Amino acid sequence: AEAAVAAGDAPALGEAMTGSYRSARDRYEISCPELDALIARGLGAGALGARIAGAGFGGCALFALETERLDRWLQQMAQPPDPFGPCWPVRPAAPAAVGEAV
């Protein structure tokens, strides 16, 4: 995932995210049917990738999308039969770092 971000390769980042989700789901059983369905729906609506976050066991899902697809994706995800819960779009940024003491 780090190499994909450094290269600006959004599809590769999405694949790494989804691979991480599947690994956690299958190896550690830290998902639930509802979260699995949400991720399947989000990927089907055009997300490049998805993974689970939080404490596991049905915490929350993170989706990677291209900016120009976000509005359409949100519209698709808000449709019945299962509209999603709260959604907070964010943009990637440099991580926080510890600097020198002043």
N, C-alpha and C positions, 0 to 999 in steps of 0.2 A: 504494500500500500504506500509506503514511504517513497519508493522509486516512482510509482505512478503519479503521486502528487508532485514530486520534484520535476517530472517530465511534462506535467500538465496533461496527462493521459486520463481523462475522465472515465472512458469505458473500462480501462484496466483497474482504476480505483473501484468502480462499481463491482467488478468481478471479485476483487479482493474482499470487499465488504460482504458480499453475498456468500463467498466461501467461508469467511469467518463466522457468519450467522449459521450456516449449515453445519459447520464443525461443532460449534457450541451446542446446537440443537441435538445433533446425533451423538456426540461423545459424552456430553455432560447433562443432557436432558434438561437444559435450562430454558425451556420455552413452554408454550401452551397452545392448544388448538386455535384459540382466538388470535394470538400473536402470529402464528404460522399463516393463518388465513389473511390477516392484515398485510403481511409481507408479500404473500402471493398476489394479492390484489394490487398492491403498490407497484410491484415489478410488472405486472400485467398492464398497468396504466402508463407505463413508460419510464419508471425509475431505472437508472443505470445500475443501481445496487442497493442493498439493504442489509442492516445488521441490527442486533438487539443491543440494548444498553441499559444501564441501571443495575439493579441487584439481581436481575434475571427472573425467572419464573413468571414471565408475563409483564415485565417492566415496561419498556417502550421500544419503539423502532426508530431507527435513523435511516433516511433514504437519501441517496445521491441523485440529483437531477441537474440537467443543464438549465440555466437560468431562464432561457426562453420557453422552456416546457413547464415551468412551475405553475402558472395560472391554470393551464388546461389540466394538469395533473391534479391540482386541488379540486377543480370542478368534478373530475371523474371520481375522485375518492369521496366526495361529499354526497354522492348519489346513493339512493337505496340499492340493495337491501341493507347494507351495513355501513352507514356513514361513520367515519373515524372520529376519534375524540379530538382534543385540542391539538393544533399544529402550529409550530413556531419555525417559520423559514429563517435560516441563518446562512451567512456567507462564510466561506473559509477565510481564515486569517492566520498570520504568523502566531505561533504559540507564545505563551508567556515565558519569560526567562528570568533567571536570577542575575542581576547585574552586580557591578562592583559596589561595595558600600561607599556611601558618600560621607 
